[in-house]
Amino acid sequence: MTPAHHVNLLVSCPDASGLIAVMTRFLASHDINILDLDQHSDPQEQWFFARAAFDLTGCDVSLEHLVHNWTPIADTHRMTWRMHDRSQRRRVAILVSKREHCLRELLWRWEDHQLDCDIAFIASNHPDPRRRAERHDLPFHHLPVTPETRDEQESAILALVEEHGIDVVVLARYMRILSPRVVQALPHRIINIHHSFLPAFAGPRPYHQALERGVKLIGATCHYVTEKLDAGPIIEQAIARVDHRDTVEDLIRKGADLERAALVTGLRLHLQDRVLLHGRRTIIFD
C-alpha cells in the first residue's frame, strides 16, 4: 500500500471575499483531495486565517511544484503562509531541570505514538534525568550552569540544536531563564509550561501564596517563549477547581497534572500545524 502523503497549509492575510474559494480552486486544479479545512475571519482586525489539510497520495504533482505554483497566488493576496509535508517528522529537543513529571508525560505520549515527532535529545542542568533518557534510549546531555557560565552553557544548547536539526525546543519545567540570544535564535520554536498564577503570585512558593489567598482555580499555561518572561503567545491552558479542603501538597499535585496536560496538548497542536501566530496571540485550529 502506498504511504499516505499528507500536507498542511496555513494561511494568514488581510480579509477579503473569496479567499476560501482561492484555496479550494487551487487545490482542485491540481486534483488534490482536501481532508480538512477550517478558517476564521477576525472582524475587528479584518484579518483572515485558514488551515487546510490535504492528500497528495497518488497525485502527479510534487510538493515543490505546488509551492512554486501557490507562491504568486499568495503574494497577490499578501499572505503569510507555510506548507508542511507531514511525512517530514519534526525533530524535538527537551530541556528539563530536576522535576520530571512533564518529561515523563512527553516520553509516554511519544512512545505511545501520540506525538508525531522524533525526540533527538534530552538536556538538563542537573544530572538526575539521565537515567530516564537512557531508559528510553535517548541521548542525554548534562549542561550544568552558573551565572558565570551561562553564555557558555547556552552556546552548547544552540550547538546541539544546530547539530541535531531541531525544529522545536520544549522546556519541560526547565527552571532557567533563557537569554534573548537564545530566544532570538529560535523565534517561536521554543515552547514552555508554567503555572497560571502569574503575575499575581510571582516568585518562589506560588502554591503557598495561592493557598493563603484562598484561590478557587489553579491552572497551567503552555506558550511560546519570547524575550518577555512568561508572556509569549499562549497555545493551551488547563484549569482545575480547588477549595478550602486542599493542602499545599494537593495544589502542587493538581498543578503538576495540569502542567503535563497543557504541555502535551500545546506541543501536539504545534506539531500538527494547528497554531497560527498573529501579533501577541494565537489562532488555534483544534
N, C-alpha and C positions, 0 to 999 in steps of 0.2 A: 504494500500500500504506500502511495506517495505521501511523505510527511506534509502536514498542513503548513502553509506558508502565510501566516497572518501578519498584518501590518496595522499600526495605529497612526492616524493622522490627527494632530491637534492644531487648531487654528484660533487666532485672536486678531481682531481688526475692528475698525470703525463699522458700526452697524449700518446696514443698508438692506433694501428689499432684494430678495432673490439669492441671498448668499448660500442657503441650503441647496437651492437648485444648481448653483455654480458647482458645488462639491459633488452632488449626485450625478449631474450630467457628465462631469469629467470622468468619474469612475465608471459610469455606464458606457461611455465612449470607448473605454478600454476593456469592456466586457468583464468588469470586476464585480464580484458579489459582495455587497455590504452586509456585514454581520451585525453591526450595532451602530446607531447614530444618535447622538444627543447634542443638544445645543441650548445656549442661554443668551438672551439679549438683556443687557442692563439698560433700562430706560433712562436712568439718571445720567449715566456717562455716555449713553448711546454707543455702547460697545458690544461686540458680538464674540461669542466663544462657542467652539464646537469640537467634538471628538467623534471621529469615525473609525471604526474597526472594520477591516475588510480582508478578503481572502484572495491571495494571488495563486493559490494552488491550481495548476493546470493552465494558467494564463501564459500567453506568449510574451507578454511584456515583462521586462525586468524592473526591479525597484529603481535602479539607476535611471532607466528611461522614463519611469513615472515621475521621478523627482525633476528630471530635466523638463518634461512637458508641463508639470504643475507650476514651476517657478515663475514663468511670465504671467500666469493667471493670478498667482498670489501677489505678485508685485503690483498688478493692476488694482487690486483691492486693498493694498497696503497691509498685507497680512504678515503677522509674525506666526511662524508655523514650524512644525517638525514632523518628520515621518520616522517611525521606529519599526524596524524589522524584528518581530518578536522571536525569531529564531536566533538572534544575536543576544544571548543572555547577558544581562548586566552583571558587572563584577563589583562586589561589595566588600568593603573593609569595615571591621567592627573595632571601635576603641572602647575600652571599659576600664574601670578602676577596681575597687575591692568588691562592691556589691554586684552579684552575678545574676540577679533574678531576670533582668531584661536579656542578658546574654543567653541564659538557659532557654528562655522563651523563643528567641530568634533561632537558635540552633534546632530546637524541637520542630518548629514550624518549617524550617528549611529542610530538615531530614524527612519530614512528612510531605514534602513536595507542595507545601502551601505558599512558598515564596519562590517565584520564578527568577532565580539569580544564582550566581556562583559566589560563594564566600571565599575570597582569596587569602585573607589572613585575619588574625586577631592580634591586637596590640594593646598593651596596658602599661601604666606607670607603676604597677605592682606586679610581683611575680605570681600571685595567687591563681589567676585564671589559666596559667599554663597547663595544668592538669586537665582542665575541661577542654581546652583546644586540642590537646593530644588525644583525648578520648574520642574526639570527632575527626581525627587525622587532619587537622588544620594547622598551618604554620602559625607559630606564636612568636611575637617579638616583645621582649621586656624592654621598655624605654623609660627608665627612671628619670625624674625631672626635679630640679630645684630652681629657685628663682635665678640662680646664676647660669644654669644650663638650659634654660627654656628655649633659647634660639637654636641651640644645637639639637635638642630633642625634637623640636618641630621640623627642623630640616630633615631629620631622619624619617619623620612621618611622611613628609612630602616626597622624599626619595622613594619610599615604599609605595606610595600611591602611584608615582610615575612608573616604577619598575613593574608593578602588577597590573597596570592599565585599569585602575579603579574608576568606576563610574559614579559611585556614591559611597560616602563615609557615614556610618551610623555611630552616633555617640550613645552607647548603651549604658547610661549612667557613668560617663567619663567625667570625673569630677575635677577637670581642669578647664580654665577659660582659654579658648584658642585665640591667638593673636590676630590682628587684622591681616597680617601677611598670609596666614593660612586661609582665612575666610575669603580673601580676595583671589587666592589661587584656585579656590573651588567654589565659585558662586552657585548657590542653590544646588549644591551637590553634597551638603552636609546636613544630616537630619539628627535632631536632638529630642530628648524627652525630659520633662521636669514636672514637678508638682504644680498645680494651678493656683497656689496661694499668692503668687506674685501679682502686684507689688505689695500686697497687704502685709504678708509675713515673710519679709526678706531675711537673708542671713541664716545662721545656724538654728537648729531645733524648730523648724517651721510647724511641725505637728504639735509640739508642746504649745507654741503660740496659738495655734488654731483651737486646741482644746481649751485653753484659758479664755478664749473669746467666745466659746460655745458655738462654733460653726455647725451648720446643719448639712452642708455639702462639702465634699472634698473631690479633687479631680486631678487629672494629668493632661498635659498638653504636649503634642508632638508637632514640631515646627522646623522650618529651615533655619539654619544658623546664619545670622548677619553680624555685622560689626557691633550692633546694639544688642547688648546681652539679653538673651531670652525674649527678644521682641521681634523675631523673624516671622514671616508669613506662616500662619497656622494651617497644618494639614489635617489634624484629627485631635479631638478632645474626648475624654471619658470622665464620667462623674458617678458618685455614689452618695447616698444619704447616710448620715451618721447622727447619733443623738447622745444624750447625757449618759447613757449606759456605756458608751465606748471609752476605752482607755487609750492612752497614747500608743500603746502597742497595737491595739485594734486599728487605730487610724493609720499607723505605719504599714501594717499588713494589708489593709484595704487599698492604701495608696500604691503599694507595690503591685497589686493586682491591676490597678488602673493603668499604671505606667507600662506594664507588659502589654496590655490590650491595645492601648493607644499607639505604642511604638510599632507593634506588628502591623496594625491597620494602616498607619501612616506610611510605612515602608512599602506595603503591598500596593497602596494607591499610587505611590511614586513609580514602582516597577511596572505597573500596568498602564502607565501614561494616562492617569485619570486626574492629574493635577495641572491646572493652568495658573500661572502667576500673573497677577495684574496689580502692579504697584506693591502695596504692603499686604495685600490679601490674596487669597487663593480661590479659584473656582474648581470645585470637586465634582467630577462626573462619576458618581458611585453607582 
